[in-house]
Amino acid sequence: MPRLLRSVLLVVVLGPLTGCATRIYDEPRGDYHRWDRREEIAFRAYLGERRRPYIEFRRLNAGEQREYWEWRHAHPDRDRDRDRDRR
């Protein structure tokens, strides 16, 4: 098996187990967000408030993604903000 293919398979298999986060670009604000466990929880809360069934974020169209980021900036994580204030 070629070396590159083995590396890709290793990342695909072990990535979820290591807690890897994906960086997602928020175009309207021009910043990046880490899509990790916290972001997934926030996204599910957003969908719940709107009584929408779960759909992967990446499957939303650009307008729906923009709506989520607007909501997200208005609903920051309290503990994340508290950590930021301590710096």
PDB file with SEQRES, HELIX, SHEET and CRYST1 records, atoms N, CA, C and O in Angstrom:
SEQRES   1 A   87  MET PRO ARG LEU LEU ARG SER VAL LEU LEU VAL VAL VAL          
SEQRES   2 A   87  LEU GLY PRO LEU THR GLY CYS ALA THR ARG ILE TYR ASP          
SEQRES   3 A   87  GLU PRO ARG GLY ASP TYR HIS ARG TRP ASP ARG ARG GLU          
SEQRES   4 A   87  GLU ILE ALA PHE ARG ALA TYR LEU GLY GLU ARG ARG ARG          
SEQRES   5 A   87  PRO TYR ILE GLU PHE ARG ARG LEU ASN ALA GLY GLU GLN          
SEQRES   6 A   87  ARG GLU TYR TRP GLU TRP ARG HIS ALA HIS PRO ASP ARG          
SEQRES   7 A   87  ASP ARG ASP ARG ASP ARG ASP ARG ARG                          
HELIX    1 AA1 ARG A    3  LEU A   14  1                                  12    
HELIX    2 AA2 PRO A   16  THR A   18  5                                   3    
HELIX    3 AA3 ARG A   37  GLU A   49  1                                  13    
HELIX    4 AA4 PHE A   57  ARG A   59  5                                   3    
HELIX    5 AA5 ALA A   62  ALA A   74  1                                  13    
HELIX    6 AA6 ARG A   78  ARG A   86  1                                   9    
SHEET    1 AA1 2 THR A  22  ASP A  26  0                                        
SHEET    2 AA1 2 ASP A  31  TRP A  35 -1                                        
CRYST1    1.000    1.000    1.000  90.00  90.00  90.00 P 1           1          
ATOM      1  N   MET A   1       0.859  -1.172   0.000  1.00  0.00           N  
ATOM      2  CA  MET A   1       0.000   0.000   0.000  1.00  0.00           C  
ATOM      3  C   MET A   1       0.908   1.239   0.000  1.00  0.00           C  
ATOM      4  O   MET A   1       1.821   1.340   0.820  1.00  0.00           O  
ATOM      5  N   PRO A   2       0.664   2.151  -0.893  1.00  0.00           N  
ATOM      6  CA  PRO A   2       1.512   3.351  -0.928  1.00  0.00           C  
ATOM      7  C   PRO A   2       1.473   4.108   0.401  1.00  0.00           C  
ATOM      8  O   PRO A   2       0.476   4.095   1.124  1.00  0.00           O  
ATOM      9  N   ARG A   3       2.558   4.746   0.684  1.00  0.00           N  
ATOM     10  CA  ARG A   3       2.727   5.469   1.961  1.00  0.00           C  
ATOM     11  C   ARG A   3       1.658   6.547   2.167  1.00  0.00           C  
ATOM     12  O   ARG A   3       1.107   6.668   3.262  1.00  0.00           O  
ATOM     13  N   LEU A   4       1.365   7.320   1.136  1.00  0.00           N  
ATOM     14  CA  LEU A   4       0.366   8.392   1.244  1.00  0.00           C  
ATOM     15  C   LEU A   4      -1.014   7.820   1.579  1.00  0.00           C  
ATOM     16  O   LEU A   4      -1.729   8.355   2.427  1.00  0.00           O  
ATOM     17  N   LEU A   5      -1.372   6.744   0.914  1.00  0.00           N  
ATOM     18  CA  LEU A   5      -2.677   6.137   1.164  1.00  0.00           C  
ATOM     19  C   LEU A   5      -2.783   5.645   2.600  1.00  0.00           C  
ATOM     20  O   LEU A   5      -3.824   5.812   3.236  1.00  0.00           O  
ATOM     21  N   ARG A   6      -1.712   5.036   3.120  1.00  0.00           N  
ATOM     22  CA  ARG A   6      -1.714   4.595   4.516  1.00  0.00           C  
ATOM     23  C   ARG A   6      -1.903   5.774   5.459  1.00  0.00           C  
ATOM     24  O   ARG A   6      -2.640   5.672   6.440  1.00  0.00           O  
ATOM     25  N   SER A   7      -1.242   6.896   5.171  1.00  0.00           N  
ATOM     26  CA  SER A   7      -1.358   8.087   6.023  1.00  0.00           C  
ATOM     27  C   SER A   7      -2.780   8.628   6.017  1.00  0.00           C  
ATOM     28  O   SER A   7      -3.321   8.985   7.063  1.00  0.00           O  
ATOM     29  N   VAL A   8      -3.374   8.685   4.845  1.00  0.00           N  
ATOM     30  CA  VAL A   8      -4.745   9.197   4.732  1.00  0.00           C  
ATOM     31  C   VAL A   8      -5.703   8.283   5.489  1.00  0.00           C  
ATOM     32  O   VAL A   8      -6.576   8.765   6.210  1.00  0.00           O  
ATOM     33  N   LEU A   9      -5.551   6.991   5.336  1.00  0.00           N  
ATOM     34  CA  LEU A   9      -6.413   6.057   6.054  1.00  0.00           C  
ATOM     35  C   LEU A   9      -6.251   6.193   7.559  1.00  0.00           C  
ATOM     36  O   LEU A   9      -7.230   6.126   8.303  1.00  0.00           O  
ATOM     37  N   LEU A  10      -5.033   6.382   8.001  1.00  0.00           N  
ATOM     38  CA  LEU A  10      -4.776   6.549   9.428  1.00  0.00           C  
ATOM     39  C   LEU A  10      -5.491   7.786   9.973  1.00  0.00           C  
ATOM     40  O   LEU A  10      -6.088   7.736  11.048  1.00  0.00           O  
ATOM     41  N   VAL A  11      -5.430   8.880   9.242  1.00  0.00           N  
ATOM     42  CA  VAL A  11      -6.095  10.112   9.666  1.00  0.00           C  
ATOM     43  C   VAL A  11      -7.605   9.930   9.688  1.00  0.00           C  
ATOM     44  O   VAL A  11      -8.277  10.383  10.615  1.00  0.00           O  
ATOM     45  N   VAL A  12      -8.140   9.266   8.664  1.00  0.00           N  
ATOM     46  CA  VAL A  12      -9.589   9.055   8.587  1.00  0.00           C  
ATOM     47  C   VAL A  12     -10.066   8.176   9.742  1.00  0.00           C  
ATOM     48  O   VAL A  12     -11.112   8.444  10.333  1.00  0.00           O  
ATOM     49  N   VAL A  13      -9.315   7.143  10.060  1.00  0.00           N  
ATOM     50  CA  VAL A  13      -9.721   6.211  11.102  1.00  0.00           C  
ATOM     51  C   VAL A  13      -9.503   6.795  12.492  1.00  0.00           C  
ATOM     52  O   VAL A  13     -10.381   6.693  13.348  1.00  0.00           O  
ATOM     53  N   LEU A  14      -8.350   7.402  12.727  1.00  0.00           N  
ATOM     54  CA  LEU A  14      -8.015   7.884  14.066  1.00  0.00           C  
ATOM     55  C   LEU A  14      -8.441   9.320  14.346  1.00  0.00           C  
ATOM     56  O   LEU A  14      -8.508   9.720  15.508  1.00  0.00           O  
ATOM     57  N   GLY A  15      -8.725  10.089  13.331  1.00  0.00           N  
ATOM     58  CA  GLY A  15      -9.097  11.495  13.513  1.00  0.00           C  
ATOM     59  C   GLY A  15     -10.203  11.714  14.518  1.00  0.00           C  
ATOM     60  O   GLY A  15     -10.036  12.506  15.446  1.00  0.00           O  
ATOM     61  N   PRO A  16     -11.338  11.034  14.366  1.00  0.00           N  
ATOM     62  CA  PRO A  16     -12.427  11.221  15.337  1.00  0.00           C  
ATOM     63  C   PRO A  16     -12.047  10.801  16.752  1.00  0.00           C  
ATOM     64  O   PRO A  16     -12.565  11.353  17.723  1.00  0.00           O  
ATOM     65  N   LEU A  17     -11.158   9.840  16.875  1.00  0.00           N  
ATOM     66  CA  LEU A  17     -10.768   9.356  18.198  1.00  0.00           C  
ATOM     67  C   LEU A  17      -9.837  10.318  18.923  1.00  0.00           C  
ATOM     68  O   LEU A  17      -9.771  10.314  20.152  1.00  0.00           O  
ATOM     69  N   THR A  18      -9.120  11.141  18.169  1.00  0.00           N  
ATOM     70  CA  THR A  18      -8.163  12.054  18.785  1.00  0.00           C  
ATOM     71  C   THR A  18      -8.762  13.414  19.072  1.00  0.00           C  
ATOM     72  O   THR A  18      -8.076  14.286  19.605  1.00  0.00           O  
ATOM     73  N   GLY A  19     -10.021  13.618  18.733  1.00  0.00           N  
ATOM     74  CA  GLY A  19     -10.664  14.897  19.013  1.00  0.00           C  
ATOM     75  C   GLY A  19     -10.227  16.003  18.069  1.00  0.00           C  
ATOM     76  O   GLY A  19     -10.231  17.176  18.443  1.00  0.00           O  
ATOM     77  N   CYS A  20      -9.853  15.646  16.861  1.00  0.00           N  
ATOM     78  CA  CYS A  20      -9.417  16.645  15.885  1.00  0.00           C  
ATOM     79  C   CYS A  20     -10.561  17.606  15.571  1.00  0.00           C  
ATOM     80  O   CYS A  20     -11.724  17.211  15.479  1.00  0.00           O  
ATOM     81  N   ALA A  21     -10.213  18.829  15.415  1.00  0.00           N  
ATOM     82  CA  ALA A  21     -11.204  19.841  15.064  1.00  0.00           C  
ATOM     83  C   ALA A  21     -10.913  20.341  13.661  1.00  0.00           C  
ATOM     84  O   ALA A  21      -9.760  20.378  13.229  1.00  0.00           O  
ATOM     85  N   THR A  22     -11.942  20.717  12.969  1.00  0.00           N  
ATOM     86  CA  THR A  22     -11.819  21.262  11.633  1.00  0.00           C  
ATOM     87  C   THR A  22     -11.956  22.774  11.719  1.00  0.00           C  
ATOM     88  O   THR A  22     -12.775  23.285  12.482  1.00  0.00           O  
ATOM     89  N   ARG A  23     -11.163  23.483  10.944  1.00  0.00           N  
ATOM     90  CA  ARG A  23     -11.304  24.939  10.893  1.00  0.00           C  
ATOM     91  C   ARG A  23     -12.280  25.293   9.789  1.00  0.00           C  
ATOM     92  O   ARG A  23     -12.166  24.810   8.663  1.00  0.00           O  
ATOM     93  N   ILE A  24     -13.239  26.139  10.123  1.00  0.00           N  
ATOM     94  CA  ILE A  24     -14.243  26.574   9.159  1.00  0.00           C  
ATOM     95  C   ILE A  24     -14.181  28.085   9.061  1.00  0.00           C  
ATOM     96  O   ILE A  24     -14.127  28.780  10.075  1.00  0.00           O  
ATOM     97  N   TYR A  25     -14.190  28.590   7.842  1.00  0.00           N  
ATOM     98  CA  TYR A  25     -14.086  30.027   7.605  1.00  0.00           C  
ATOM     99  C   TYR A  25     -15.461  30.673   7.658  1.00  0.00           C  
ATOM    100  O   TYR A  25     -16.397  30.216   7.002  1.00  0.00           O  
ATOM    101  N   ASP A  26     -15.576  31.726   8.434  1.00  0.00           N  
ATOM    102  CA  ASP A  26     -16.802  32.519   8.552  1.00  0.00           C  
ATOM    103  C   ASP A  26     -16.598  33.742   7.659  1.00  0.00           C  
ATOM    104  O   ASP A  26     -16.026  34.747   8.079  1.00  0.00           O  
ATOM    105  N   GLU A  27     -17.074  33.635   6.430  1.00  0.00           N  
ATOM    106  CA  GLU A  27     -16.790  34.667   5.431  1.00  0.00           C  
ATOM    107  C   GLU A  27     -17.275  36.068   5.806  1.00  0.00           C  
ATOM    108  O   GLU A  27     -16.507  37.020   5.669  1.00  0.00           O  
ATOM    109  N   PRO A  28     -18.515  36.237   6.273  1.00  0.00           N  
ATOM    110  CA  PRO A  28     -18.964  37.589   6.597  1.00  0.00           C  
ATOM    111  C   PRO A  28     -18.094  38.289   7.651  1.00  0.00           C  
ATOM    112  O   PRO A  28     -17.889  39.501   7.577  1.00  0.00           O  
ATOM    113  N   ARG A  29     -17.593  37.545   8.610  1.00  0.00           N  
ATOM    114  CA  ARG A  29     -16.760  38.135   9.664  1.00  0.00           C  
ATOM    115  C   ARG A  29     -15.276  38.047   9.354  1.00  0.00           C  
ATOM    116  O   ARG A  29     -14.462  38.718   9.989  1.00  0.00           O  
ATOM    117  N   GLY A  30     -14.929  37.230   8.389  1.00  0.00           N  
ATOM    118  CA  GLY A  30     -13.529  37.085   8.016  1.00  0.00           C  
ATOM    119  C   GLY A  30     -12.697  36.400   9.088  1.00  0.00           C  
ATOM    120  O   GLY A  30     -11.519  36.716   9.252  1.00  0.00           O  
ATOM    121  N   ASP A  31     -13.306  35.449   9.832  1.00  0.00           N  
ATOM    122  CA  ASP A  31     -12.538  34.738  10.848  1.00  0.00           C  
ATOM    123  C   ASP A  31     -12.779  33.234  10.728  1.00  0.00           C  
ATOM    124  O   ASP A  31     -13.676  32.780  10.017  1.00  0.00           O  
ATOM    125  N   TYR A  32     -11.965  32.492  11.434  1.00  0.00           N  
ATOM    126  CA  TYR A  32     -12.072  31.039  11.430  1.00  0.00           C  
ATOM    127  C   TYR A  32     -12.649  30.559  12.751  1.00  0.00           C  
ATOM    128  O   TYR A  32     -12.466  31.186  13.795  1.00  0.00           O  
ATOM    129  N   HIS A  33     -13.344  29.446  12.685  1.00  0.00           N  
ATOM    130  CA  HIS A  33     -13.887  28.802  13.868  1.00  0.00           C  
ATOM    131  C   HIS A  33     -13.419  27.354  13.874  1.00  0.00           C  
ATOM    132  O   HIS A  33     -13.321  26.713  12.828  1.00  0.00           O  
ATOM    133  N   ARG A  34     -13.132  26.851  15.068  1.00  0.00           N  
ATOM    134  CA  ARG A  34     -12.800  25.439  15.207  1.00  0.00           C  
ATOM    135  C   ARG A  34     -14.095  24.663  15.336  1.00  0.00           C  
ATOM    136  O   ARG A  34     -14.893  24.927  16.235  1.00  0.00           O  
ATOM    137  N   TRP A  35     -14.311  23.711  14.447  1.00  0.00           N  
ATOM    138  CA  TRP A  35     -15.499  22.875  14.556  1.00  0.00           C  
ATOM    139  C   TRP A  35     -15.108  21.679  15.406  1.00  0.00           C  
ATOM    140  O   TRP A  35     -14.537  20.704  14.918  1.00  0.00           O  
ATOM    141  N   ASP A  36     -15.425  21.776  16.672  1.00  0.00           N  
ATOM    142  CA  ASP A  36     -15.089  20.728  17.626  1.00  0.00           C  
ATOM    143  C   ASP A  36     -16.359  20.331  18.357  1.00  0.00           C  
ATOM    144  O   ASP A  36     -17.463  20.669  17.928  1.00  0.00           O  
ATOM    145  N   ARG A  37     -16.203  19.623  19.447  1.00  0.00           N  
ATOM    146  CA  ARG A  37     -17.359  19.157  20.226  1.00  0.00           C  
ATOM    147  C   ARG A  37     -18.239  20.318  20.688  1.00  0.00           C  
ATOM    148  O   ARG A  37     -19.466  20.240  20.620  1.00  0.00           O  
ATOM    149  N   ARG A  38     -17.608  21.390  21.156  1.00  0.00           N  
ATOM    150  CA  ARG A  38     -18.380  22.557  21.619  1.00  0.00           C  
ATOM    151  C   ARG A  38     -19.195  23.175  20.490  1.00  0.00           C  
ATOM    152  O   ARG A  38     -20.355  23.544  20.673  1.00  0.00           O  
ATOM    153  N   GLU A  39     -18.572  23.282  19.323  1.00  0.00           N  
ATOM    154  CA  GLU A  39     -19.280  23.891  18.195  1.00  0.00           C  
ATOM    155  C   GLU A  39     -20.435  23.002  17.760  1.00  0.00           C  
ATOM    156  O   GLU A  39     -21.493  23.505  17.380  1.00  0.00           O  
ATOM    157  N   GLU A  40     -20.248  21.695  17.812  1.00  0.00           N  
ATOM    158  CA  GLU A  40     -21.319  20.769  17.448  1.00  0.00           C  
ATOM    159  C   GLU A  40     -22.492  20.908  18.416  1.00  0.00           C  
ATOM    160  O   GLU A  40     -23.649  20.869  17.998  1.00  0.00           O  
ATOM    161  N   ILE A  41     -22.200  21.069  19.696  1.00  0.00           N  
ATOM    162  CA  ILE A  41     -23.254  21.264  20.701  1.00  0.00           C  
ATOM    163  C   ILE A  41     -24.009  22.568  20.429  1.00  0.00           C  
ATOM    164  O   ILE A  41     -25.237  22.606  20.493  1.00  0.00           O  
ATOM    165  N   ALA A  42     -23.271  23.626  20.128  1.00  0.00           N  
ATOM    166  CA  ALA A  42     -23.906  24.917  19.829  1.00  0.00           C  
ATOM    167  C   ALA A  42     -24.759  24.815  18.567  1.00  0.00           C  
ATOM    168  O   ALA A  42     -25.861  25.360  18.510  1.00  0.00           O  
ATOM    169  N   PHE A  43     -24.247  24.119  17.564  1.00  0.00           N  
ATOM    170  CA  PHE A  43     -24.989  23.973  16.310  1.00  0.00           C  
ATOM    171  C   PHE A  43     -26.291  23.208  16.538  1.00  0.00           C  
ATOM    172  O   PHE A  43     -27.330  23.557  15.978  1.00  0.00           O  
ATOM    173  N   ARG A  44     -26.226  22.175  17.356  1.00  0.00           N  
ATOM    174  CA  ARG A  44     -27.446  21.415  17.650  1.00  0.00           C  
ATOM    175  C   ARG A  44     -28.455  22.262  18.438  1.00  0.00           C  
ATOM    176  O   ARG A  44     -29.664  22.124  18.253  1.00  0.00           O  
ATOM    177  N   ALA A  45     -27.956  23.131  19.311  1.00  0.00           N  
ATOM    178  CA  ALA A  45     -28.848  24.048  20.035  1.00  0.00           C  
ATOM    179  C   ALA A  45     -29.520  25.011  19.062  1.00  0.00           C  
ATOM    180  O   ALA A  45     -30.713  25.292  19.170  1.00  0.00           O  
ATOM    181  N   TYR A  46     -28.734  25.509  18.111  1.00  0.00           N  
ATOM    182  CA  TYR A  46     -29.263  26.406  17.068  1.00  0.00           C  
ATOM    183  C   TYR A  46     -30.376  25.716  16.284  1.00  0.00           C  
ATOM    184  O   TYR A  46     -31.444  26.292  16.076  1.00  0.00           O  
ATOM    185  N   LEU A  47     -30.123  24.485  15.854  1.00  0.00           N  
ATOM    186  CA  LEU A  47     -31.145  23.752  15.104  1.00  0.00           C  
ATOM    187  C   LEU A  47     -32.376  23.505  15.968  1.00  0.00           C  
ATOM    188  O   LEU A  47     -33.505  23.603  15.488  1.00  0.00           O  
ATOM    189  N   GLY A  48     -32.158  23.185  17.245  1.00  0.00           N  
ATOM    190  CA  GLY A  48     -33.269  22.943  18.156  1.00  0.00           C  
ATOM    191  C   GLY A  48     -34.138  24.168  18.348  1.00  0.00           C  
ATOM    192  O   GLY A  48     -35.364  24.064  18.381  1.00  0.00           O  
ATOM    193  N   GLU A  49     -33.512  25.333  18.475  1.00  0.00           N  
ATOM    194  CA  GLU A  49     -34.293  26.574  18.627  1.00  0.00           C  
ATOM    195  C   GLU A  49     -35.171  26.822  17.412  1.00  0.00           C  
ATOM    196  O   GLU A  49     -36.254  27.397  17.524  1.00  0.00           O  
ATOM    197  N   ARG A  50     -34.707  26.393  16.269  1.00  0.00           N  
ATOM    198  CA  ARG A  50     -35.450  26.607  15.026  1.00  0.00           C  
ATOM    199  C   ARG A  50     -36.317  25.403  14.649  1.00  0.00           C  
ATOM    200  O   ARG A  50     -36.958  25.385  13.598  1.00  0.00           O  
ATOM    201  N   ARG A  51     -36.320  24.406  15.527  1.00  0.00           N  
ATOM    202  CA  ARG A  51     -37.103  23.183  15.313  1.00  0.00           C  
ATOM    203  C   ARG A  51     -36.804  22.543  13.961  1.00  0.00           C  
ATOM    204  O   ARG A  51     -37.701  22.110  13.238  1.00  0.00           O  
ATOM    205  N   ARG A  52     -35.520  22.501  13.651  1.00  0.00           N  
ATOM    206  CA  ARG A  52     -35.070  21.892  12.404  1.00  0.00           C  
ATOM    207  C   ARG A  52     -34.407  20.557  12.706  1.00  0.00           C  
ATOM    208  O   ARG A  52     -33.746  20.413  13.735  1.00  0.00           O  
ATOM    209  N   PRO A  53     -34.576  19.587  11.828  1.00  0.00           N  
ATOM    210  CA  PRO A  53     -33.898  18.305  12.029  1.00  0.00           C  
ATOM    211  C   PRO A  53     -32.388  18.475  11.841  1.00  0.00           C  
ATOM    212  O   PRO A  53     -31.933  19.418  11.193  1.00  0.00           O  
ATOM    213  N   TYR A  54     -31.630  17.554  12.414  1.00  0.00           N  
ATOM    214  CA  TYR A  54     -30.179  17.645  12.297  1.00  0.00           C  
ATOM    215  C   TYR A  54     -29.743  17.461  10.850  1.00  0.00           C  
ATOM    216  O   TYR A  54     -30.254  16.602  10.132  1.00  0.00           O  
ATOM    217  N   ILE A  55     -28.800  18.277  10.447  1.00  0.00           N  
ATOM    218  CA  ILE A  55     -28.138  18.184   9.152  1.00  0.00           C  
ATOM    219  C   ILE A  55     -26.694  18.603   9.393  1.00  0.00           C  
ATOM    220  O   ILE A  55     -26.438  19.497  10.199  1.00  0.00           O  
ATOM    221  N   GLU A  56     -25.764  17.980   8.717  1.00  0.00           N  
ATOM    222  CA  GLU A  56     -24.368  18.378   8.885  1.00  0.00           C  
ATOM    223  C   GLU A  56     -24.206  19.814   8.431  1.00  0.00           C  
ATOM    224  O   GLU A  56     -24.793  20.234   7.434  1.00  0.00           O  
ATOM    225  N   PHE A  57     -23.398  20.568   9.177  1.00  0.00           N  
ATOM    226  CA  PHE A  57     -23.182  21.977   8.861  1.00  0.00           C  
ATOM    227  C   PHE A  57     -22.716  22.157   7.426  1.00  0.00           C  
ATOM    228  O   PHE A  57     -23.183  23.052   6.722  1.00  0.00           O  
ATOM    229  N   ARG A  58     -21.798  21.310   6.996  1.00  0.00           N  
ATOM    230  CA  ARG A  58     -21.229  21.470   5.651  1.00  0.00           C  
ATOM    231  C   ARG A  58     -22.266  21.253   4.552  1.00  0.00           C  
ATOM    232  O   ARG A  58     -22.030  21.624   3.402  1.00  0.00           O  
ATOM    233  N   ARG A  59     -23.400  20.663   4.886  1.00  0.00           N  
ATOM    234  CA  ARG A  59     -24.456  20.452   3.888  1.00  0.00           C  
ATOM    235  C   ARG A  59     -25.423  21.633   3.779  1.00  0.00           C  
ATOM    236  O   ARG A  59     -26.267  21.665   2.884  1.00  0.00           O  
ATOM    237  N   LEU A  60     -25.300  22.597   4.685  1.00  0.00           N  
ATOM    238  CA  LEU A  60     -26.136  23.800   4.592  1.00  0.00           C  
ATOM    239  C   LEU A  60     -25.670  24.649   3.427  1.00  0.00           C  
ATOM    240  O   LEU A  60     -24.492  24.633   3.072  1.00  0.00           O  
ATOM    241  N   ASN A  61     -26.592  25.390   2.830  1.00  0.00           N  
ATOM    242  CA  ASN A  61     -26.156  26.303   1.769  1.00  0.00           C  
ATOM    243  C   ASN A  61     -25.497  27.530   2.410  1.00  0.00           C  
ATOM    244  O   ASN A  61     -25.553  27.706   3.627  1.00  0.00           O  
ATOM    245  N   ALA A  62     -24.888  28.357   1.600  1.00  0.00           N  
ATOM    246  CA  ALA A  62     -24.116  29.498   2.111  1.00  0.00           C  
ATOM    247  C   ALA A  62     -24.966  30.431   2.967  1.00  0.00           C  
ATOM    248  O   ALA A  62     -24.495  30.931   3.989  1.00  0.00           O  
ATOM    249  N   GLY A  63     -26.200  30.669   2.568  1.00  0.00           N  
ATOM    250  CA  GLY A  63     -27.079  31.544   3.342  1.00  0.00           C  
ATOM    251  C   GLY A  63     -27.403  30.974   4.710  1.00  0.00           C  
ATOM    252  O   GLY A  63     -27.433  31.703   5.702  1.00  0.00           O  
ATOM    253  N   GLU A  64     -27.648  29.669   4.764  1.00  0.00           N  
ATOM    254  CA  GLU A  64     -27.943  29.020   6.039  1.00  0.00           C  
ATOM    255  C   GLU A  64     -26.712  29.002   6.948  1.00  0.00           C  
ATOM    256  O   GLU A  64     -26.830  29.172   8.162  1.00  0.00           O  
ATOM    257  N   GLN A  65     -25.542  28.799   6.363  1.00  0.00           N  
ATOM    258  CA  GLN A  65     -24.313  28.854   7.153  1.00  0.00           C  
ATOM    259  C   GLN A  65     -24.106  30.253   7.716  1.00  0.00           C  
ATOM    260  O   GLN A  65     -23.715  30.403   8.874  1.00  0.00           O  
ATOM    261  N   ARG A  66     -24.359  31.257   6.924  1.00  0.00           N  
ATOM    262  CA  ARG A  66     -24.224  32.650   7.380  1.00  0.00           C  
ATOM    263  C   ARG A  66     -25.176  32.925   8.539  1.00  0.00           C  
ATOM    264  O   ARG A  66     -24.793  33.563   9.520  1.00  0.00           O  
ATOM    265  N   GLU A  67     -26.416  32.447   8.431  1.00  0.00           N  
ATOM    266  CA  GLU A  67     -27.385  32.619   9.519  1.00  0.00           C  
ATOM    267  C   GLU A  67     -26.887  31.969  10.806  1.00  0.00           C  
ATOM    268  O   GLU A  67     -27.033  32.524  11.895  1.00  0.00           O  
ATOM    269  N   TYR A  68     -26.295  30.779  10.662  1.00  0.00           N  
ATOM    270  CA  TYR A  68     -25.770  30.116  11.855  1.00  0.00           C  
ATOM    271  C   TYR A  68     -24.671  30.949  12.483  1.00  0.00           C  
ATOM    272  O   TYR A  68     -24.683  31.137  13.700  1.00  0.00           O  
ATOM    273  N   TRP A  69     -23.718  31.460  11.707  1.00  0.00           N  
ATOM    274  CA  TRP A  69     -22.609  32.232  12.292  1.00  0.00           C  
ATOM    275  C   TRP A  69     -23.105  33.513  12.936  1.00  0.00           C  
ATOM    276  O   TRP A  69     -22.555  33.944  13.949  1.00  0.00           O  
ATOM    277  N   GLU A  70     -24.136  34.131  12.369  1.00  0.00           N  
ATOM    278  CA  GLU A  70     -24.715  35.325  13.008  1.00  0.00           C  
ATOM    279  C   GLU A  70     -25.289  34.941  14.375  1.00  0.00           C  
ATOM    280  O   GLU A  70     -25.079  35.642  15.365  1.00  0.00           O  
ATOM    281  N   TRP A  71     -26.012  33.823  14.415  1.00  0.00           N  
ATOM    282  CA  TRP A  71     -26.569  33.344  15.680  1.00  0.00           C  
ATOM    283  C   TRP A  71     -25.441  33.004  16.647  1.00  0.00           C  
ATOM    284  O   TRP A  71     -25.514  33.336  17.830  1.00  0.00           O  
ATOM    285  N   ARG A  72     -24.420  32.354  16.156  1.00  0.00           N  
ATOM    286  CA  ARG A  72     -23.322  31.890  17.007  1.00  0.00           C  
ATOM    287  C   ARG A  72     -22.582  33.053  17.648  1.00  0.00           C  
ATOM    288  O   ARG A  72     -22.219  32.981  18.822  1.00  0.00           O  
ATOM    289  N   HIS A  73     -22.354  34.121  16.896  1.00  0.00           N  
ATOM    290  CA  HIS A  73     -21.666  35.286  17.459  1.00  0.00           C  
ATOM    291  C   HIS A  73     -22.526  35.967  18.522  1.00  0.00           C  
ATOM    292  O   HIS A  73     -21.999  36.633  19.413  1.00  0.00           O  
ATOM    293  N   ALA A  74     -23.831  35.805  18.433  1.00  0.00           N  
ATOM    294  CA  ALA A  74     -24.725  36.372  19.438  1.00  0.00           C  
ATOM    295  C   ALA A  74     -24.899  35.435  20.640  1.00  0.00           C  
ATOM    296  O   ALA A  74     -25.471  35.831  21.655  1.00  0.00           O  
ATOM    297  N   HIS A  75     -24.408  34.194  20.528  1.00  0.00           N  
ATOM    298  CA  HIS A  75     -24.535  33.195  21.592  1.00  0.00           C  
ATOM    299  C   HIS A  75     -23.173  32.567  21.892  1.00  0.00           C  
ATOM    300  O   HIS A  75     -22.968  31.385  21.615  1.00  0.00           O  
ATOM    301  N   PRO A  76     -22.247  33.335  22.449  1.00  0.00           N  
ATOM    302  CA  PRO A  76     -20.914  32.780  22.736  1.00  0.00           C  
ATOM    303  C   PRO A  76     -20.948  31.802  23.910  1.00  0.00           C  
ATOM    304  O   PRO A  76     -21.882  31.810  24.711  1.00  0.00           O  
ATOM    305  N   ASP A  77     -19.932  30.973  23.999  1.00  0.00           N  
ATOM    306  CA  ASP A  77     -19.802  30.051  25.133  1.00  0.00           C  
ATOM    307  C   ASP A  77     -19.363  30.838  26.350  1.00  0.00           C  
ATOM    308  O   ASP A  77     -18.377  31.572  26.285  1.00  0.00           O  
ATOM    309  N   ARG A  78     -20.067  30.701  27.446  1.00  0.00           N  
ATOM    310  CA  ARG A  78     -19.708  31.450  28.660  1.00  0.00           C  
ATOM    311  C   ARG A  78     -18.340  31.065  29.181  1.00  0.00           C  
ATOM    312  O   ARG A  78     -17.543  31.933  29.538  1.00  0.00           O  
ATOM    313  N   ASP A  79     -18.059  29.770  29.230  1.00  0.00           N  
ATOM    314  CA  ASP A  79     -16.770  29.347  29.763  1.00  0.00           C  
ATOM    315  C   ASP A  79     -15.626  29.724  28.843  1.00  0.00           C  
ATOM    316  O   ASP A  79     -14.533  30.023  29.325  1.00  0.00           O  
ATOM    317  N   ARG A  80     -15.836  29.721  27.555  1.00  0.00           N  
ATOM    318  CA  ARG A  80     -14.792  30.119  26.611  1.00  0.00           C  
ATOM    319  C   ARG A  80     -14.487  31.609  26.776  1.00  0.00           C  
ATOM    320  O   ARG A  80     -13.324  32.010  26.730  1.00  0.00           O  
ATOM    321  N   ASP A  81     -15.519  32.430  26.966  1.00  0.00           N  
ATOM    322  CA  ASP A  81     -15.317  33.862  27.171  1.00  0.00           C  
ATOM    323  C   ASP A  81     -14.621  34.132  28.495  1.00  0.00           C  
ATOM    324  O   ASP A  81     -13.777  35.024  28.575  1.00  0.00           O  
ATOM    325  N   ARG A  82     -14.957  33.383  29.528  1.00  0.00           N  
ATOM    326  CA  ARG A  82     -14.336  33.569  30.832  1.00  0.00           C  
ATOM    327  C   ARG A  82     -12.836  33.260  30.746  1.00  0.00           C  
ATOM    328  O   ARG A  82     -12.015  33.963  31.335  1.00  0.00           O  
ATOM    329  N   ASP A  83     -12.489  32.193  29.998  1.00  0.00           N  
ATOM    330  CA  ASP A  83     -11.076  31.853  29.812  1.00  0.00           C  
ATOM    331  C   ASP A  83     -10.355  32.959  29.057  1.00  0.00           C  
ATOM    332  O   ASP A  83      -9.201  33.260  29.362  1.00  0.00           O  
ATOM    333  N   ARG A  84     -11.004  33.560  28.092  1.00  0.00           N  
ATOM    334  CA  ARG A  84     -10.410  34.617  27.287  1.00  0.00           C  
ATOM    335  C   ARG A  84     -10.158  35.860  28.139  1.00  0.00           C  
ATOM    336  O   ARG A  84      -9.154  36.547  27.949  1.00  0.00           O  
ATOM    337  N   ASP A  85     -11.071  36.155  29.087  1.00  0.00           N  
ATOM    338  CA  ASP A  85     -10.914  37.331  29.955  1.00  0.00           C  
ATOM    339  C   ASP A  85      -9.747  37.187  30.921  1.00  0.00           C  
ATOM    340  O   ASP A  85      -9.188  38.192  31.359  1.00  0.00           O  
ATOM    341  N   ARG A  86      -9.371  35.972  31.259  1.00  0.00           N  
ATOM    342  CA  ARG A  86      -8.287  35.725  32.200  1.00  0.00           C  
ATOM    343  C   ARG A  86      -6.923  36.007  31.600  1.00  0.00           C  
ATOM    344  O   ARG A  86      -5.962  36.215  32.340  1.00  0.00           O  
ATOM    345  N   ARG A  87      -6.816  36.018  30.315  1.00  0.00           N  
ATOM    346  CA  ARG A  87      -5.515  36.223  29.658  1.00  0.00           C  
ATOM    347  C   ARG A  87      -5.009  37.631  29.813  1.00  0.00           C  
ATOM    348  O   ARG A  87      -3.931  37.958  29.317  1.00  0.00           O  
TER     349      ARG A  87                                                      
END                                                                             
